[in-house]
Amino acid sequence: MIPKELVDSCHKVVNAGVNELDLPIGIVSHIYNGLYEIIAINSEMGAFIHGAVFPLEQTYCRDVYHTDKTIAITEIGNVVGLQLHPLYVSIPLEAYISAPIHHGDEVWGTINFTSTALHRPFSEADIQRVQQYAMQISGFIQEAAVISRAPWDV
């Protein structure tokens, strides 16, 4: 179970990012056992809610998770192959920026900000900001001593 204090801290970071990046959706996820769980969210879209769980392979964050790298795309519909992505087919998000969140040497989850509207190209400062958010959340996880596993694995 994710401690409430960690969830609250993640919400503060997501809210700041939504405002600073001018993107309407911000999410912190925890990834485990091939699943992507929303830990904190700021969104007016009802498609994504706190506690929702999706197969990792149906999320844009799969690539952030597998490569352990920040990804920033502003016109997903123009990226060859991404128009067929399961998420794009159901909800055509156009702008996406995400960074991995670490716990120890492992990718624990991601922080991402998205929009269904086209967005200006992301600057190096935007990318660094999202990476800073991810490092901040990594610190919160360390403080909370969260064990990276599903509740049913305990």
PyMOL commands that set and color helices and strands:
alter all, ss='L'
color gray80, all
select helices_A, chain A and resi 4-21+56-58+61-67+76-78+82-84+86-90+124-144+151-153
alter helices_A, ss='H'
color red, helices_A
select strands_A, chain A and resi 25-32+35-42+53-55+71-73+95-103+106-115
alter strands_A, ss='S'
color yellow, strands_A
deselect
rebuild
show_as cartoon
